[in-house]
């Protein structure tokens, strides 16, 4: 582990991940593990370390750590048809606790196919998702104001795997835009970024910009799905 500040991913980061897609082989990976560590894993760790420090300095109630926030390169193949042993991307989450199970997150994803940033609430429990939908309907103006800093930056809701029908209990809603929101399975907004953002400190700055812009939306959601914790945390800010 290096104490050097983050200064971008290595120039072989994306070529390594692309090659890994062709060489889904443990022997090949171990032969080239030094490339993974030097160009991907260690830069990701430095990015997380520096981001956590900057978030704390700005008193943004999000954090991350190398141990709890990153996803492994090894895939869990127990429940998948494709038994490829390795992911072909690197990623991490930033949450209130710094763990992957905490709701209300930032996320970065680096792969040869697409690089993107996301913010929001992913894979909520059914009661949390219903409460969120009810809050959107009841306080649509507040919700729109909360997401505006994100949409102004070009972030859009992720519509993949949206419900084809309106959720039960919301059949009275007729506004098409509102119906589209209510059919979302995950309330996350994402934005792709160009490969050149992996150079220098651009991605670190982008994540800080995302954290500032996402905070109103995250606060809205935290008050909905976990009001007791949200109230306590806001008192401490």
Rosetta constraint file for C-alpha pairs under 8 A:
AtomPair CA 1 CA 42 HARMONIC 7.03 0.50
AtomPair CA 2 CA 42 HARMONIC 7.56 0.50
AtomPair CA 2 CA 46 HARMONIC 7.63 0.50
AtomPair CA 3 CA 46 HARMONIC 7.63 0.50
AtomPair CA 4 CA 46 HARMONIC 7.21 0.50
AtomPair CA 5 CA 46 HARMONIC 6.06 0.50
AtomPair CA 5 CA 47 HARMONIC 7.74 0.50
AtomPair CA 5 CA 50 HARMONIC 6.82 0.50
AtomPair CA 6 CA 43 HARMONIC 6.34 0.50
AtomPair CA 6 CA 46 HARMONIC 4.87 0.50
AtomPair CA 6 CA 47 HARMONIC 5.15 0.50
AtomPair CA 6 CA 50 HARMONIC 6.67 0.50
AtomPair CA 6 CA 200 HARMONIC 7.69 0.50
AtomPair CA 6 CA 201 HARMONIC 6.65 0.50
AtomPair CA 7 CA 43 HARMONIC 7.58 0.50
AtomPair CA 7 CA 199 HARMONIC 6.95 0.50
AtomPair CA 7 CA 200 HARMONIC 4.42 0.50
AtomPair CA 7 CA 201 HARMONIC 5.17 0.50
AtomPair CA 8 CA 43 HARMONIC 6.46 0.50
AtomPair CA 8 CA 47 HARMONIC 7.92 0.50
AtomPair CA 8 CA 198 HARMONIC 5.36 0.50
AtomPair CA 8 CA 199 HARMONIC 4.44 0.50
AtomPair CA 8 CA 200 HARMONIC 4.34 0.50
AtomPair CA 8 CA 201 HARMONIC 5.75 0.50
AtomPair CA 8 CA 202 HARMONIC 7.67 0.50
AtomPair CA 8 CA 203 HARMONIC 7.59 0.50
AtomPair CA 9 CA 13 HARMONIC 6.37 0.50
AtomPair CA 9 CA 39 HARMONIC 5.65 0.50
AtomPair CA 9 CA 40 HARMONIC 5.98 0.50
AtomPair CA 9 CA 43 HARMONIC 5.33 0.50
AtomPair CA 9 CA 44 HARMONIC 7.25 0.50
AtomPair CA 9 CA 198 HARMONIC 5.58 0.50
AtomPair CA 9 CA 199 HARMONIC 6.18 0.50
AtomPair CA 9 CA 200 HARMONIC 7.78 0.50
AtomPair CA 10 CA 38 HARMONIC 7.04 0.50
AtomPair CA 10 CA 39 HARMONIC 3.99 0.50
AtomPair CA 10 CA 40 HARMONIC 6.58 0.50
AtomPair CA 10 CA 43 HARMONIC 7.43 0.50
AtomPair CA 10 CA 199 HARMONIC 7.85 0.50
AtomPair CA 11 CA 39 HARMONIC 6.88 0.50
AtomPair CA 12 CA 16 HARMONIC 5.79 0.50
AtomPair CA 12 CA 35 HARMONIC 7.53 0.50
AtomPair CA 12 CA 39 HARMONIC 6.04 0.50
AtomPair CA 13 CA 17 HARMONIC 6.51 0.50
AtomPair CA 13 CA 36 HARMONIC 7.34 0.50
AtomPair CA 13 CA 39 HARMONIC 5.06 0.50
AtomPair CA 13 CA 40 HARMONIC 5.53 0.50
AtomPair CA 14 CA 18 HARMONIC 6.11 0.50
AtomPair CA 14 CA 111 HARMONIC 6.37 0.50
AtomPair CA 14 CA 112 HARMONIC 5.36 0.50
AtomPair CA 15 CA 19 HARMONIC 6.09 0.50
AtomPair CA 15 CA 112 HARMONIC 7.47 0.50
AtomPair CA 16 CA 20 HARMONIC 6.06 0.50
AtomPair CA 16 CA 35 HARMONIC 7.35 0.50
AtomPair CA 16 CA 36 HARMONIC 7.11 0.50
AtomPair CA 17 CA 21 HARMONIC 6.43 0.50
AtomPair CA 17 CA 88 HARMONIC 5.16 0.50
AtomPair CA 17 CA 89 HARMONIC 6.47 0.50
AtomPair CA 17 CA 111 HARMONIC 6.72 0.50
AtomPair CA 17 CA 112 HARMONIC 6.63 0.50
AtomPair CA 18 CA 22 HARMONIC 7.06 0.50
AtomPair CA 18 CA 88 HARMONIC 6.97 0.50
AtomPair CA 18 CA 111 HARMONIC 7.93 0.50
AtomPair CA 18 CA 112 HARMONIC 5.95 0.50
AtomPair CA 19 CA 23 HARMONIC 6.14 0.50
AtomPair CA 20 CA 24 HARMONIC 5.89 0.50
AtomPair CA 20 CA 29 HARMONIC 7.42 0.50
AtomPair CA 20 CA 86 HARMONIC 7.62 0.50
AtomPair CA 20 CA 88 HARMONIC 6.37 0.50
AtomPair CA 21 CA 88 HARMONIC 5.95 0.50
AtomPair CA 23 CA 28 HARMONIC 6.55 0.50
AtomPair CA 23 CA 29 HARMONIC 7.71 0.50
AtomPair CA 24 CA 28 HARMONIC 7.71 0.50
AtomPair CA 24 CA 29 HARMONIC 7.77 0.50
AtomPair CA 24 CA 84 HARMONIC 5.81 0.50
AtomPair CA 24 CA 85 HARMONIC 6.35 0.50
AtomPair CA 24 CA 86 HARMONIC 6.45 0.50
AtomPair CA 25 CA 29 HARMONIC 6.31 0.50
AtomPair CA 25 CA 85 HARMONIC 7.29 0.50
AtomPair CA 26 CA 30 HARMONIC 6.15 0.50
AtomPair CA 26 CA 85 HARMONIC 7.49 0.50
AtomPair CA 27 CA 31 HARMONIC 6.21 0.50
AtomPair CA 28 CA 32 HARMONIC 6.29 0.50
AtomPair CA 29 CA 33 HARMONIC 5.63 0.50
AtomPair CA 32 CA 36 HARMONIC 6.86 0.50
AtomPair CA 33 CA 37 HARMONIC 6.25 0.50
AtomPair CA 34 CA 38 HARMONIC 6.00 0.50
AtomPair CA 35 CA 39 HARMONIC 5.78 0.50
AtomPair CA 35 CA 40 HARMONIC 7.66 0.50
AtomPair CA 36 CA 40 HARMONIC 5.28 0.50
AtomPair CA 36 CA 41 HARMONIC 6.10 0.50
AtomPair CA 37 CA 41 HARMONIC 4.67 0.50
AtomPair CA 37 CA 42 HARMONIC 5.47 0.50
AtomPair CA 38 CA 42 HARMONIC 5.74 0.50
AtomPair CA 38 CA 43 HARMONIC 7.20 0.50
AtomPair CA 39 CA 43 HARMONIC 6.47 0.50
AtomPair CA 40 CA 44 HARMONIC 6.02 0.50
AtomPair CA 40 CA 90 HARMONIC 7.50 0.50
AtomPair CA 41 CA 45 HARMONIC 6.24 0.50
AtomPair CA 41 CA 90 HARMONIC 7.93 0.50
AtomPair CA 42 CA 46 HARMONIC 6.29 0.50
AtomPair CA 43 CA 47 HARMONIC 6.08 0.50
AtomPair CA 44 CA 48 HARMONIC 6.22 0.50
AtomPair CA 45 CA 49 HARMONIC 6.17 0.50
AtomPair CA 45 CA 65 HARMONIC 7.84 0.50
AtomPair CA 45 CA 66 HARMONIC 5.50 0.50
AtomPair CA 46 CA 50 HARMONIC 6.09 0.50
AtomPair CA 47 CA 51 HARMONIC 5.94 0.50
AtomPair CA 47 CA 204 HARMONIC 6.50 0.50
AtomPair CA 48 CA 52 HARMONIC 6.04 0.50
AtomPair CA 48 CA 64 HARMONIC 6.17 0.50
AtomPair CA 48 CA 65 HARMONIC 6.04 0.50
AtomPair CA 48 CA 66 HARMONIC 6.47 0.50
AtomPair CA 49 CA 53 HARMONIC 6.44 0.50
AtomPair CA 49 CA 64 HARMONIC 7.47 0.50
AtomPair CA 49 CA 65 HARMONIC 6.45 0.50
AtomPair CA 49 CA 66 HARMONIC 7.29 0.50
AtomPair CA 50 CA 54 HARMONIC 6.22 0.50
AtomPair CA 50 CA 204 HARMONIC 7.85 0.50
AtomPair CA 51 CA 55 HARMONIC 6.05 0.50
AtomPair CA 51 CA 63 HARMONIC 7.80 0.50
AtomPair CA 51 CA 64 HARMONIC 7.65 0.50
AtomPair CA 51 CA 204 HARMONIC 6.50 0.50
AtomPair CA 51 CA 207 HARMONIC 7.74 0.50
AtomPair CA 51 CA 208 HARMONIC 7.33 0.50
AtomPair CA 52 CA 56 HARMONIC 6.18 0.50
AtomPair CA 52 CA 62 HARMONIC 7.72 0.50
AtomPair CA 52 CA 63 HARMONIC 5.09 0.50
AtomPair CA 52 CA 64 HARMONIC 5.60 0.50
AtomPair CA 52 CA 65 HARMONIC 7.26 0.50
AtomPair CA 53 CA 57 HARMONIC 6.18 0.50
AtomPair CA 54 CA 58 HARMONIC 6.27 0.50
AtomPair CA 54 CA 208 HARMONIC 7.74 0.50
AtomPair CA 55 CA 59 HARMONIC 6.02 0.50
AtomPair CA 55 CA 60 HARMONIC 5.18 0.50
AtomPair CA 55 CA 61 HARMONIC 7.36 0.50
AtomPair CA 55 CA 62 HARMONIC 6.59 0.50
AtomPair CA 55 CA 63 HARMONIC 6.74 0.50
AtomPair CA 55 CA 208 HARMONIC 7.31 0.50
AtomPair CA 56 CA 60 HARMONIC 6.13 0.50
AtomPair CA 56 CA 61 HARMONIC 7.45 0.50
AtomPair CA 56 CA 62 HARMONIC 7.78 0.50
AtomPair CA 56 CA 63 HARMONIC 7.49 0.50
AtomPair CA 59 CA 237 HARMONIC 7.35 0.50
AtomPair CA 60 CA 211 HARMONIC 7.55 0.50
AtomPair CA 60 CA 212 HARMONIC 7.58 0.50
AtomPair CA 60 CA 215 HARMONIC 7.93 0.50
AtomPair CA 61 CA 96 HARMONIC 5.80 0.50
AtomPair CA 61 CA 237 HARMONIC 7.90 0.50
AtomPair CA 62 CA 94 HARMONIC 6.23 0.50
AtomPair CA 62 CA 95 HARMONIC 5.03 0.50
AtomPair CA 62 CA 96 HARMONIC 4.34 0.50
AtomPair CA 62 CA 97 HARMONIC 7.05 0.50
AtomPair CA 62 CA 98 HARMONIC 7.08 0.50
AtomPair CA 63 CA 94 HARMONIC 5.53 0.50
AtomPair CA 63 CA 95 HARMONIC 5.68 0.50
AtomPair CA 63 CA 96 HARMONIC 5.86 0.50
AtomPair CA 63 CA 97 HARMONIC 6.42 0.50
AtomPair CA 63 CA 98 HARMONIC 4.95 0.50
AtomPair CA 64 CA 68 HARMONIC 7.12 0.50
AtomPair CA 64 CA 69 HARMONIC 5.55 0.50
AtomPair CA 64 CA 93 HARMONIC 7.09 0.50
AtomPair CA 64 CA 94 HARMONIC 5.07 0.50
AtomPair CA 64 CA 95 HARMONIC 6.72 0.50
AtomPair CA 64 CA 97 HARMONIC 7.53 0.50
AtomPair CA 64 CA 98 HARMONIC 4.22 0.50
AtomPair CA 64 CA 99 HARMONIC 7.25 0.50
AtomPair CA 65 CA 69 HARMONIC 5.43 0.50
AtomPair CA 65 CA 70 HARMONIC 7.66 0.50
AtomPair CA 65 CA 98 HARMONIC 6.30 0.50
AtomPair CA 66 CA 70 HARMONIC 6.06 0.50
AtomPair CA 68 CA 98 HARMONIC 6.29 0.50
AtomPair CA 68 CA 99 HARMONIC 5.13 0.50
AtomPair CA 68 CA 100 HARMONIC 6.87 0.50
AtomPair CA 69 CA 92 HARMONIC 5.32 0.50
AtomPair CA 69 CA 93 HARMONIC 5.23 0.50
AtomPair CA 69 CA 94 HARMONIC 6.56 0.50
AtomPair CA 69 CA 98 HARMONIC 5.87 0.50
AtomPair CA 69 CA 99 HARMONIC 5.47 0.50
AtomPair CA 69 CA 100 HARMONIC 5.91 0.50
AtomPair CA 70 CA 91 HARMONIC 6.16 0.50
AtomPair CA 70 CA 92 HARMONIC 4.27 0.50
AtomPair CA 70 CA 93 HARMONIC 6.62 0.50
AtomPair CA 71 CA 90 HARMONIC 6.94 0.50
AtomPair CA 71 CA 91 HARMONIC 5.92 0.50
AtomPair CA 71 CA 92 HARMONIC 5.91 0.50
AtomPair CA 72 CA 87 HARMONIC 7.96 0.50
AtomPair CA 72 CA 90 HARMONIC 7.72 0.50
AtomPair CA 73 CA 86 HARMONIC 5.58 0.50
AtomPair CA 73 CA 87 HARMONIC 5.18 0.50
AtomPair CA 73 CA 88 HARMONIC 7.46 0.50
AtomPair CA 73 CA 89 HARMONIC 7.41 0.50
AtomPair CA 73 CA 90 HARMONIC 6.80 0.50
AtomPair CA 74 CA 85 HARMONIC 5.82 0.50
AtomPair CA 74 CA 86 HARMONIC 4.53 0.50
AtomPair CA 74 CA 87 HARMONIC 6.06 0.50
AtomPair CA 75 CA 84 HARMONIC 7.31 0.50
AtomPair CA 75 CA 85 HARMONIC 5.25 0.50
AtomPair CA 75 CA 86 HARMONIC 5.04 0.50
AtomPair CA 75 CA 87 HARMONIC 5.75 0.50
AtomPair CA 76 CA 80 HARMONIC 7.88 0.50
AtomPair CA 76 CA 85 HARMONIC 7.41 0.50
AtomPair CA 77 CA 81 HARMONIC 7.79 0.50
AtomPair CA 77 CA 82 HARMONIC 7.27 0.50
AtomPair CA 77 CA 83 HARMONIC 5.33 0.50
AtomPair CA 77 CA 84 HARMONIC 7.09 0.50
AtomPair CA 77 CA 85 HARMONIC 6.74 0.50
AtomPair CA 88 CA 111 HARMONIC 6.41 0.50
AtomPair CA 88 CA 112 HARMONIC 7.95 0.50
AtomPair CA 89 CA 109 HARMONIC 6.80 0.50
AtomPair CA 89 CA 110 HARMONIC 5.45 0.50
AtomPair CA 89 CA 111 HARMONIC 4.46 0.50
AtomPair CA 89 CA 112 HARMONIC 7.61 0.50
AtomPair CA 90 CA 109 HARMONIC 6.01 0.50
AtomPair CA 90 CA 110 HARMONIC 5.38 0.50
AtomPair CA 90 CA 111 HARMONIC 6.78 0.50
AtomPair CA 91 CA 107 HARMONIC 7.17 0.50
AtomPair CA 91 CA 108 HARMONIC 5.39 0.50
AtomPair CA 91 CA 109 HARMONIC 4.49 0.50
AtomPair CA 91 CA 110 HARMONIC 6.23 0.50
AtomPair CA 92 CA 107 HARMONIC 5.79 0.50
AtomPair CA 92 CA 108 HARMONIC 5.76 0.50
AtomPair CA 92 CA 109 HARMONIC 7.10 0.50
AtomPair CA 93 CA 98 HARMONIC 7.46 0.50
AtomPair CA 93 CA 99 HARMONIC 7.56 0.50
AtomPair CA 93 CA 100 HARMONIC 6.31 0.50
AtomPair CA 93 CA 105 HARMONIC 6.38 0.50
AtomPair CA 93 CA 106 HARMONIC 5.60 0.50
AtomPair CA 93 CA 107 HARMONIC 4.49 0.50
AtomPair CA 93 CA 108 HARMONIC 6.77 0.50
AtomPair CA 94 CA 98 HARMONIC 5.66 0.50
AtomPair CA 94 CA 99 HARMONIC 7.50 0.50
AtomPair CA 94 CA 100 HARMONIC 7.87 0.50
AtomPair CA 94 CA 105 HARMONIC 5.49 0.50
AtomPair CA 94 CA 106 HARMONIC 4.97 0.50
AtomPair CA 94 CA 107 HARMONIC 6.31 0.50
AtomPair CA 95 CA 99 HARMONIC 6.42 0.50
AtomPair CA 95 CA 100 HARMONIC 7.38 0.50
AtomPair CA 95 CA 102 HARMONIC 6.18 0.50
AtomPair CA 95 CA 103 HARMONIC 7.15 0.50
AtomPair CA 95 CA 104 HARMONIC 6.25 0.50
AtomPair CA 95 CA 105 HARMONIC 4.76 0.50
AtomPair CA 95 CA 106 HARMONIC 6.64 0.50
AtomPair CA 96 CA 102 HARMONIC 6.95 0.50
AtomPair CA 96 CA 104 HARMONIC 7.58 0.50
AtomPair CA 96 CA 105 HARMONIC 7.73 0.50
AtomPair CA 97 CA 102 HARMONIC 6.63 0.50
AtomPair CA 98 CA 102 HARMONIC 7.64 0.50
AtomPair CA 103 CA 121 HARMONIC 5.83 0.50
AtomPair CA 103 CA 122 HARMONIC 7.08 0.50
AtomPair CA 103 CA 124 HARMONIC 7.45 0.50
AtomPair CA 103 CA 222 HARMONIC 7.96 0.50
AtomPair CA 104 CA 119 HARMONIC 7.46 0.50
AtomPair CA 104 CA 120 HARMONIC 5.28 0.50
AtomPair CA 104 CA 121 HARMONIC 4.86 0.50
AtomPair CA 104 CA 122 HARMONIC 7.56 0.50
AtomPair CA 104 CA 218 HARMONIC 5.75 0.50
AtomPair CA 104 CA 221 HARMONIC 7.26 0.50
AtomPair CA 104 CA 222 HARMONIC 7.01 0.50
AtomPair CA 105 CA 118 HARMONIC 7.99 0.50
AtomPair CA 105 CA 119 HARMONIC 5.54 0.50
AtomPair CA 105 CA 120 HARMONIC 5.45 0.50
AtomPair CA 105 CA 121 HARMONIC 6.44 0.50
AtomPair CA 105 CA 122 HARMONIC 7.99 0.50
AtomPair CA 105 CA 218 HARMONIC 7.72 0.50
AtomPair CA 106 CA 117 HARMONIC 7.34 0.50
AtomPair CA 106 CA 118 HARMONIC 5.61 0.50
AtomPair CA 106 CA 119 HARMONIC 4.38 0.50
AtomPair CA 106 CA 120 HARMONIC 6.73 0.50
AtomPair CA 106 CA 210 HARMONIC 7.84 0.50
AtomPair CA 106 CA 211 HARMONIC 7.22 0.50
AtomPair CA 107 CA 117 HARMONIC 5.63 0.50
AtomPair CA 107 CA 118 HARMONIC 5.01 0.50
AtomPair CA 107 CA 119 HARMONIC 6.29 0.50
AtomPair CA 108 CA 115 HARMONIC 7.69 0.50
AtomPair CA 108 CA 116 HARMONIC 5.99 0.50
AtomPair CA 108 CA 117 HARMONIC 4.60 0.50
AtomPair CA 108 CA 118 HARMONIC 6.49 0.50
AtomPair CA 109 CA 114 HARMONIC 7.85 0.50
AtomPair CA 109 CA 115 HARMONIC 5.46 0.50
AtomPair CA 109 CA 116 HARMONIC 5.41 0.50
AtomPair CA 109 CA 117 HARMONIC 6.44 0.50
AtomPair CA 110 CA 114 HARMONIC 6.74 0.50
AtomPair CA 110 CA 115 HARMONIC 4.60 0.50
AtomPair CA 110 CA 116 HARMONIC 6.89 0.50
AtomPair CA 111 CA 115 HARMONIC 5.70 0.50
AtomPair CA 114 CA 192 HARMONIC 7.02 0.50
AtomPair CA 114 CA 193 HARMONIC 8.00 0.50
AtomPair CA 115 CA 192 HARMONIC 5.65 0.50
AtomPair CA 115 CA 193 HARMONIC 5.68 0.50
AtomPair CA 115 CA 194 HARMONIC 6.97 0.50
AtomPair CA 115 CA 195 HARMONIC 7.13 0.50
AtomPair CA 116 CA 190 HARMONIC 6.67 0.50
AtomPair CA 116 CA 191 HARMONIC 5.45 0.50
AtomPair CA 116 CA 192 HARMONIC 4.01 0.50
AtomPair CA 116 CA 193 HARMONIC 5.47 0.50
AtomPair CA 117 CA 190 HARMONIC 5.53 0.50
AtomPair CA 117 CA 191 HARMONIC 5.47 0.50
AtomPair CA 117 CA 192 HARMONIC 6.38 0.50
AtomPair CA 117 CA 193 HARMONIC 7.51 0.50
AtomPair CA 117 CA 207 HARMONIC 7.78 0.50
AtomPair CA 118 CA 155 HARMONIC 8.00 0.50
AtomPair CA 118 CA 188 HARMONIC 6.51 0.50
AtomPair CA 118 CA 189 HARMONIC 5.47 0.50
AtomPair CA 118 CA 190 HARMONIC 4.15 0.50
AtomPair CA 118 CA 191 HARMONIC 6.51 0.50
AtomPair CA 119 CA 188 HARMONIC 5.49 0.50
AtomPair CA 119 CA 189 HARMONIC 5.50 0.50
AtomPair CA 119 CA 190 HARMONIC 6.59 0.50
AtomPair CA 119 CA 210 HARMONIC 7.72 0.50
AtomPair CA 119 CA 214 HARMONIC 6.50 0.50
AtomPair CA 120 CA 187 HARMONIC 5.74 0.50
AtomPair CA 120 CA 188 HARMONIC 4.22 0.50
AtomPair CA 120 CA 189 HARMONIC 6.36 0.50
AtomPair CA 120 CA 214 HARMONIC 7.68 0.50
AtomPair CA 120 CA 217 HARMONIC 7.37 0.50
AtomPair CA 120 CA 218 HARMONIC 6.43 0.50
AtomPair CA 121 CA 186 HARMONIC 6.19 0.50
AtomPair CA 121 CA 187 HARMONIC 5.11 0.50
AtomPair CA 121 CA 188 HARMONIC 5.59 0.50
AtomPair CA 121 CA 221 HARMONIC 7.67 0.50
AtomPair CA 122 CA 186 HARMONIC 4.92 0.50
AtomPair CA 122 CA 187 HARMONIC 6.29 0.50
AtomPair CA 122 CA 188 HARMONIC 6.42 0.50
AtomPair CA 123 CA 185 HARMONIC 7.33 0.50
AtomPair CA 123 CA 186 HARMONIC 5.89 0.50
AtomPair CA 124 CA 128 HARMONIC 5.88 0.50
AtomPair CA 124 CA 129 HARMONIC 5.76 0.50
AtomPair CA 124 CA 186 HARMONIC 7.19 0.50
AtomPair CA 125 CA 129 HARMONIC 6.21 0.50
AtomPair CA 126 CA 130 HARMONIC 6.16 0.50
AtomPair CA 127 CA 131 HARMONIC 6.14 0.50
AtomPair CA 128 CA 132 HARMONIC 6.14 0.50
AtomPair CA 128 CA 224 HARMONIC 7.77 0.50
AtomPair CA 128 CA 225 HARMONIC 5.30 0.50
AtomPair CA 129 CA 133 HARMONIC 6.21 0.50
AtomPair CA 129 CA 185 HARMONIC 7.90 0.50
AtomPair CA 130 CA 134 HARMONIC 6.19 0.50
AtomPair CA 131 CA 135 HARMONIC 6.16 0.50
AtomPair CA 131 CA 224 HARMONIC 6.49 0.50
AtomPair CA 131 CA 225 HARMONIC 6.73 0.50
AtomPair CA 132 CA 136 HARMONIC 6.26 0.50
AtomPair CA 132 CA 221 HARMONIC 6.89 0.50
AtomPair CA 132 CA 224 HARMONIC 6.09 0.50
AtomPair CA 132 CA 225 HARMONIC 6.95 0.50
AtomPair CA 133 CA 137 HARMONIC 6.41 0.50
AtomPair CA 133 CA 182 HARMONIC 5.89 0.50
AtomPair CA 134 CA 138 HARMONIC 6.10 0.50
AtomPair CA 135 CA 139 HARMONIC 5.70 0.50
AtomPair CA 135 CA 140 HARMONIC 7.56 0.50
AtomPair CA 135 CA 224 HARMONIC 7.00 0.50
AtomPair CA 136 CA 140 HARMONIC 5.01 0.50
AtomPair CA 136 CA 143 HARMONIC 6.07 0.50
AtomPair CA 137 CA 178 HARMONIC 7.79 0.50
AtomPair CA 139 CA 143 HARMONIC 6.21 0.50
AtomPair CA 140 CA 144 HARMONIC 6.05 0.50
AtomPair CA 141 CA 145 HARMONIC 6.22 0.50
AtomPair CA 142 CA 146 HARMONIC 6.12 0.50
AtomPair CA 143 CA 147 HARMONIC 6.41 0.50
AtomPair CA 143 CA 217 HARMONIC 7.36 0.50
AtomPair CA 143 CA 220 HARMONIC 7.24 0.50
AtomPair CA 144 CA 148 HARMONIC 6.07 0.50
AtomPair CA 145 CA 149 HARMONIC 7.82 0.50
AtomPair CA 146 CA 216 HARMONIC 4.85 0.50
AtomPair CA 146 CA 217 HARMONIC 4.61 0.50
AtomPair CA 146 CA 220 HARMONIC 6.96 0.50
AtomPair CA 147 CA 151 HARMONIC 6.32 0.50
AtomPair CA 147 CA 214 HARMONIC 7.28 0.50
AtomPair CA 147 CA 216 HARMONIC 7.11 0.50
AtomPair CA 147 CA 217 HARMONIC 5.44 0.50
AtomPair CA 148 CA 152 HARMONIC 5.88 0.50
AtomPair CA 149 CA 153 HARMONIC 6.60 0.50
AtomPair CA 149 CA 213 HARMONIC 5.03 0.50
AtomPair CA 149 CA 214 HARMONIC 7.09 0.50
AtomPair CA 150 CA 154 HARMONIC 6.65 0.50
AtomPair CA 150 CA 155 HARMONIC 5.41 0.50
AtomPair CA 150 CA 156 HARMONIC 7.90 0.50
AtomPair CA 150 CA 189 HARMONIC 7.79 0.50
AtomPair CA 150 CA 210 HARMONIC 7.47 0.50
AtomPair CA 150 CA 213 HARMONIC 5.52 0.50
AtomPair CA 150 CA 214 HARMONIC 6.18 0.50
AtomPair CA 151 CA 155 HARMONIC 4.77 0.50
AtomPair CA 151 CA 156 HARMONIC 6.24 0.50
AtomPair CA 154 CA 191 HARMONIC 6.51 0.50
AtomPair CA 155 CA 189 HARMONIC 5.55 0.50
AtomPair CA 155 CA 190 HARMONIC 5.09 0.50
AtomPair CA 155 CA 191 HARMONIC 4.86 0.50
AtomPair CA 156 CA 189 HARMONIC 4.83 0.50
AtomPair CA 156 CA 190 HARMONIC 5.52 0.50
AtomPair CA 156 CA 191 HARMONIC 6.70 0.50
AtomPair CA 157 CA 187 HARMONIC 6.96 0.50
AtomPair CA 157 CA 188 HARMONIC 5.68 0.50
AtomPair CA 157 CA 189 HARMONIC 4.13 0.50
AtomPair CA 157 CA 190 HARMONIC 6.42 0.50
AtomPair CA 158 CA 184 HARMONIC 7.84 0.50
AtomPair CA 158 CA 186 HARMONIC 7.47 0.50
AtomPair CA 158 CA 187 HARMONIC 7.43 0.50
AtomPair CA 158 CA 188 HARMONIC 5.94 0.50
AtomPair CA 158 CA 189 HARMONIC 5.69 0.50
AtomPair CA 158 CA 190 HARMONIC 6.56 0.50
AtomPair CA 159 CA 184 HARMONIC 6.37 0.50
AtomPair CA 161 CA 184 HARMONIC 7.55 0.50
AtomPair CA 161 CA 185 HARMONIC 6.85 0.50
AtomPair CA 162 CA 183 HARMONIC 5.52 0.50
AtomPair CA 162 CA 184 HARMONIC 4.71 0.50
AtomPair CA 162 CA 185 HARMONIC 5.65 0.50
AtomPair CA 163 CA 167 HARMONIC 7.76 0.50
AtomPair CA 163 CA 183 HARMONIC 4.89 0.50
AtomPair CA 163 CA 184 HARMONIC 6.36 0.50
AtomPair CA 163 CA 185 HARMONIC 6.94 0.50
AtomPair CA 164 CA 183 HARMONIC 7.17 0.50
AtomPair CA 165 CA 183 HARMONIC 7.03 0.50
AtomPair CA 166 CA 170 HARMONIC 6.51 0.50
AtomPair CA 166 CA 171 HARMONIC 6.27 0.50
AtomPair CA 166 CA 179 HARMONIC 6.84 0.50
AtomPair CA 166 CA 182 HARMONIC 7.01 0.50
AtomPair CA 166 CA 183 HARMONIC 5.92 0.50
AtomPair CA 167 CA 171 HARMONIC 7.23 0.50
AtomPair CA 167 CA 182 HARMONIC 7.09 0.50
AtomPair CA 167 CA 183 HARMONIC 6.57 0.50
AtomPair CA 173 CA 178 HARMONIC 7.55 0.50
AtomPair CA 173 CA 179 HARMONIC 6.69 0.50
AtomPair CA 174 CA 178 HARMONIC 7.80 0.50
AtomPair CA 174 CA 179 HARMONIC 6.93 0.50
AtomPair CA 175 CA 179 HARMONIC 6.11 0.50
AtomPair CA 176 CA 180 HARMONIC 6.22 0.50
AtomPair CA 177 CA 181 HARMONIC 6.59 0.50
AtomPair CA 178 CA 182 HARMONIC 6.29 0.50
AtomPair CA 179 CA 183 HARMONIC 6.23 0.50
AtomPair CA 180 CA 184 HARMONIC 6.76 0.50
AtomPair CA 193 CA 197 HARMONIC 6.82 0.50
AtomPair CA 195 CA 199 HARMONIC 7.96 0.50
AtomPair CA 197 CA 201 HARMONIC 7.88 0.50
AtomPair CA 197 CA 202 HARMONIC 5.16 0.50
AtomPair CA 197 CA 203 HARMONIC 5.48 0.50
AtomPair CA 198 CA 202 HARMONIC 6.72 0.50
AtomPair CA 198 CA 203 HARMONIC 5.99 0.50
AtomPair CA 199 CA 203 HARMONIC 7.73 0.50
AtomPair CA 201 CA 205 HARMONIC 6.36 0.50
AtomPair CA 202 CA 206 HARMONIC 6.14 0.50
AtomPair CA 203 CA 207 HARMONIC 6.12 0.50
AtomPair CA 204 CA 208 HARMONIC 6.36 0.50
AtomPair CA 205 CA 209 HARMONIC 6.16 0.50
AtomPair CA 206 CA 210 HARMONIC 6.08 0.50
AtomPair CA 207 CA 211 HARMONIC 6.09 0.50
AtomPair CA 208 CA 212 HARMONIC 6.34 0.50
AtomPair CA 209 CA 213 HARMONIC 6.23 0.50
AtomPair CA 210 CA 214 HARMONIC 5.80 0.50
AtomPair CA 211 CA 215 HARMONIC 6.08 0.50
AtomPair CA 214 CA 218 HARMONIC 6.06 0.50
AtomPair CA 215 CA 219 HARMONIC 5.93 0.50
AtomPair CA 216 CA 220 HARMONIC 6.18 0.50
AtomPair CA 217 CA 221 HARMONIC 6.31 0.50
AtomPair CA 218 CA 222 HARMONIC 6.00 0.50
AtomPair CA 219 CA 223 HARMONIC 6.15 0.50
AtomPair CA 219 CA 230 HARMONIC 7.49 0.50
AtomPair CA 220 CA 224 HARMONIC 6.55 0.50
AtomPair CA 221 CA 225 HARMONIC 6.21 0.50
AtomPair CA 222 CA 226 HARMONIC 5.34 0.50
AtomPair CA 222 CA 227 HARMONIC 6.44 0.50
AtomPair CA 222 CA 229 HARMONIC 7.94 0.50
AtomPair CA 222 CA 230 HARMONIC 5.70 0.50
AtomPair CA 223 CA 227 HARMONIC 4.34 0.50
AtomPair CA 223 CA 228 HARMONIC 7.80 0.50
AtomPair CA 223 CA 230 HARMONIC 5.42 0.50
AtomPair CA 223 CA 231 HARMONIC 7.34 0.50
AtomPair CA 226 CA 230 HARMONIC 6.09 0.50
AtomPair CA 227 CA 231 HARMONIC 5.99 0.50
AtomPair CA 228 CA 232 HARMONIC 6.34 0.50
AtomPair CA 229 CA 233 HARMONIC 6.03 0.50
AtomPair CA 230 CA 234 HARMONIC 6.08 0.50
AtomPair CA 231 CA 235 HARMONIC 6.38 0.50
AtomPair CA 232 CA 236 HARMONIC 6.64 0.50
AtomPair CA 233 CA 237 HARMONIC 6.50 0.50
